[in-house]
Amino acid sequence: MTHFVGIDVAKFEHVASVFNSVIGELVIDSLHFDNNVKGFNSLLSHISKLDDCVVGFESTAHYHQSLFNFLTEKDFQCYLLNPIQTSRFRKISIRDAKNDNIDSKSIARFLMISYHDLIQEEFYINDLKELCSQRDSLISESSRQKIKLLTYLDRVFPELESVISKSSIHSKAIRAILKVYPTASRISKVRIDHLIKIASDASGKKFNSDKIIKMKETSKSSIGFDSSALALKIKQTIETLEHLKKQIDEVNSEIENHPIPRQSPLHKIDGLNSIEIAYIMSAIINISRFDSIKKVVAYAGLDPVVRQSGTFMASKTRMSKRGNKMLRYALIWAANNVRLHNKNLNTYYLKKRAQGKSHYNALGHCAVKLIRYIWFVLHNPDKEFIN
């Protein structure tokens, strides 16, 4: 890139400066323009003549949004810059002086210096989004296959779920048995010690023989029918689930080694793991995009829907679920883990449960509190976070 446009935004008037990286000089110095269409076109008339332009805004309040959208629609490459970083840069380069003219120049210079990092960050965030999306797809497919497996088992061994729990059916030990002996009829004909050995070998430890004994005894009087077609479906579904598990593990490993979650200050929040951080950061991208905690809450769809008609105001509300589904899922999932390590958050969770809220509803409230923690840590990466 040759020309770096720094824009200091305000409510009524913006200031732009343009730095040419080839000659090392400002080519536009403190251009003032109004925060309206006429002003935007005035800026456009100046920068459209320049080759290889990239535009940087210091993200403060919401005043940049209209101009950002205007320039993006004109095919300009635009970046929101973290005001904490630009403030540090300003203090280093021009001591403590601060006014709109100086700000636009320092933003242009900061953009030029950090441009490579911004491109790298954009690449990393897109890469992370792809990984999180792939993980989401694999988990969704795994859930579908688990439902299929239970449906098939309901026909060949309907009593199985009442003998051992649904979660146990999806354990390595039980799947290993079902892979070889998929129907009640086939299980009933096998020696108990052989079944226990299969289970123990699959789980890597001595398996609880009580479950296998119950399973064997129940199979003898099962009303399920033996079907070669369903037996094959069960075997192949289990193989599919094993393959999906391997793929999920591979994606998890990639995410955990990705620079964004690995280097994130969010690790300061006890209970927040790399996978959760990856989901959160791939959705938020940059906390500077949001000018308040409420905006993040709304973006996640965790804001309440208020039902009101005339003088009527509903006593109960529900979360809107209008925002980013992946972020909402990650925050609620993470809130459950964080509350187990954070006394304040767990107390808040128990308070909501005592008020009659369901587990999921209470976690939704905890997720909003977690956003406050995230907001603090991302805005104050150098400060200590007390869990």
N, C-alpha and C positions, 0 to 999 in steps of 0.2 A: 504493500500500500504506500501511496505517496502523500496524500493529504489526510490529515487527522483533524476532524471538526469537534471542538469541545463546546458544549452548550450548557450554560448556567441557566436553569429554569426558575421562573417565579410566577406569581399569580397573574400579573398583568403584562409583564415584559420579560423577554429572554435576551441573553447576550451570547453571541457566538464568536469564537476565534478559530482560525484555521492555521495549522502548522504544517509546513512542507518539509518532509523528512530528508529530501534530497539536498536542498540548499541549506537546511537547518535554520529556517527563519519562519516567522509568522507572515502569511500572505494575506490574511484578513485579521485585523486587530480590533476586537471588541465591537462587533456589529450588533447594534440594538434593534430589536424588532418586536412588534406587539404579539400578544398571545391571541391571534385571530387569523382568519384565512389570508387577509391582506399581508399580515406580518410573515406568515408561513411562506407565501409566494415571494416575498422580498428576500427571505433567506435562500429559497430555492433558486432565484435568479442569480445569486452569487455563487453558490456551491455547485450548481449544475454545469458550470463552465470548467470545473476542475476535474482532472483525471483521477481515478482510483481513490474515491472518497470513502472514508469510514467515519461514522458519527458516534460520539459518546455523550451520554447524559449522566449527570450525577443524580442518583435516584433519591429524590426527596419529595414527600407528600405525593400528590397525584397530578401535579401540574405538567409533567412531561408527557402524559399519556396521549393527548390529542396530537401533539407534534411528532411523537414517536410513531404513531399510526400513520400520520400524513407522509412522513419520510419513508417508512417501510413500504407503503403502497407505491411510492415513486422508485422503488427498488434500491434504496440506500441500505447499506449494511449498518445496523444500529445496535449499540450495546448500552445496557444499564450498568453504571459503575457503582461500586460499593462506596458510599459516602465516608465510611471509616477509613478506607484506603486512600481516597483522594484527599481527605483532610490531613492524613499523615504526610502524604507527598507534598502538600502545600506548605506544611510547617517546615519540612526539610529544605524545600527549594526557595521559599520566600519568607522565611521566619514566620511571624504570626500575622502578617498583613492579610486582610480579607476584604474584598469588595467584589462586585459582580464582574468587573472587567478582568481583575486578577484571576478570579475563579474560572472563567471560560478559558483563559490561557493555560492555567495549570491543568485543567481537565483535558485540553488538547494535548499537552505534553505527556500527561499521565497515560492517555490513550495510546500515544505513539510508543511509549516505553513498555506498556503492558499488553500491547496488541497481540503479540505472539502467545502470551499466556491465556488471553481471552479466547483466541482461536483454539488453543489446546483444551481449555476448559469446556468450550462448546462441544468439541469432539468427544471429550470424556463423558460429558453429561448425556449426549446422544447415545454413546456406547452403553452407558449404564441403563438408560431407558430401554434399550433393546434387550439387555440381559434380564431386567425386571419383567418386561413384557413376556419374554420367553419362559421365565419361571412361572409367571401367572398362567400361561397357556398350558404348561406341563402339569401344574397342580390341578387345573380345571379338568384336564383330560384324565388325570389319575382319579379324581372324584367320580367322574362319569363311569370309569372302568370298575370302580369299587361298587357302585350301584348295580352295574350289570352283573357282577359276580354274585351279589346277594340275591338278585332276581333269579339267576340260574340255580343257585343253591336252594332257594325256596321250592323249587320243583323236584329236585332230586334228594334233598335232605331238609325238609321244612322245619324239623325240630332242632336243628343245629344251633340256631340263634338263641333258643331258650336254654340250651345246655351250657354254651359258652357265650360270652358277651360278643357284641358286634365288633368291638375293637380287637378282641382276641382272634376273630376270624381273619383279620387283616395282619396278624402277626406272622413273622417268618416261619415259626414252627407249624402253625395250622395250615398255612398256605403250602408248605412243603408236603404235608400229608395229602392235601386236596389235589395237589398237582399229580400225584401218583395214583391216588384212590379218590376220584372226584365225586362219587355217589355213595349214599348210605349203604346200598347193597354191597358195594365193593369193600367199604370199610369194615362191614360186619364179617367179612370172610378172612380178615387179616389178623394175625396174632398181635396181642396187645404190646408185647415187648418190642416187636418190630415197629409199631407205630410210635412208641416212646423213643426209640433210637432215631427215627427219622426227624422227630421234633427236636430232640437234643442236638443232633448234628447241625440242623438248620439254625438253631438259636445260639449255638456255640457254648451252651451250658446245659446242665441237667434240667430238663423241663418238668414242670409240675404234672406228675402222672395222674392226679385226680381228674383233671380236665379230659385227658385222653381216655381214661377209664369210662367216664360219663359219656363221652362221645361214642365210644365203642358199644357200650350197652344200649344207648338210645338208637344207634344205627340198626340194631337187630329187629326193633319193632317199628321202624320208620314207615310212614305211609308214602314216602317218596318213591319214584319209579326210576329204574335204571335206563338211561338213554345214552347211547354211544355219541349222538350228536351233541347233547348237553355236556357230556363228559369232556369232549374235545373243546367245546367252548370254554368250559371252566379252566382247563389246562392252559389254553392259549391266552385267556384273560389274565391269569396269574403271571404268565410269561410277559405279557404286555405291561402289567403293573411293575414287575421287576425291572424291565427295561426303562420305564418312566422314572422309577426311583433312581436308577443309575444316572439318567440324564439330569434329573433335578439336583443330584449331588454334584455333578459336573458344573452346572450353572451356579450353584451355591459357592463352589470353590472359586469360580471366576469373579463373582461379586465380592467375596471376602478379600480377594487380592487386588481388586480395583482401587486405584488411587483415591477416588472421592470418598467412599466409605472408610477406607483404611486410614486416611489422614484427617478425617472429620473431627472437629472439636466436640461433636455430639456424643462421643465415647465418654465424655465427662459425666453424662447422665447414666447412672448405674441401671443395669437391666436392659439398656438399649443396645442391641447387637448390630453387627455389620449389615445383615440382610435388611433389617428394619430401617437402618440409616440410609441404605441404598434406595429403598422405595420412597422414603421421605424426601431425600435430596433430588432424586430424579423427577419428582413431581413439583417440588418447590423451585428447583433450579438455582435460584438466587433469592435469598430472603429480602434483598433490596427491592425486589419487584413489588413488595407489599408495604404499604405505608402504615399499617396498623395490624395488631393481632386479630382484630375482627375480620379483616380481609382474608387472612389465612384460614380462619375458622369457616368463613363462607366458601372459600375456594375448595375446602375439604368437604363441604356439604354437611358440616356439623352444627350449623346455625339452626335455631329453632324456627318452625313454621307457626306463626301466630294466626289463629282463627278468630276473626272478629266480624260481626255484622251488626251495624247500628250500635246499640248500647250493650250488646252481648259480647263477652270476651271469654273464650274457652279457658277452662281452668288447667287443662293439660295441653302440652305441645309435643311435637315430635321433631326429630332432626329432618332438615329439608332434603338431604341426599341428592342435592342438585349439582354438587361440585365434582371434583376429581375422585372417581371411585377408588383408584389404586391408593391415593393418599389417605382417604378415609379408612380404608381397610388396614393400611399400615399403621396408622395412628391408634386405632382401636386395639389392634393386635399388640402393638408396642406398649400401650397403656397398661395392659394386663401384666406384661412382664416387668415394667418399671415400678408398678405399685408394690410388687413383691420385694423391691429393694429400697423403696422410698416410703418412709413412715407417714409423711404428710399426705401423699397421694393415696395410700392405702386407707388412712383414716377417712379421707374424703369419699373413697369408694364404699366403705362400710356405712358411712352416713347416708349415702344415696340408697343403699340396700335397705337400711333401717326405715327409710321413707317409703318403702314399698316398690322401689324401682327394680326391674329385672337385672340380671347380671349384665346383659348386653347394653341395656339403657344406662346403667351405672358406669360402664366402661366408656360410653359415649361422652359422659360428663368428664370422666378422667382424661379422655383424649383432648378435650378443650384445655384442660389444665396443662397437659403435656405440651401443647402448642406454646403456652407461655414459657415453659422451660426451654423449649427449642429456640424461641424468639430471643430469650436472654443470652443463651450460649452462642448463637450465630452472630448476634450483634456485639457480643463481648468475648471473643475467642480467647483473649489473653487473661480473662478474669477467672477466678475459681468459682466452680458451681458446687454449692453445698447440697448434697442429696438429702 
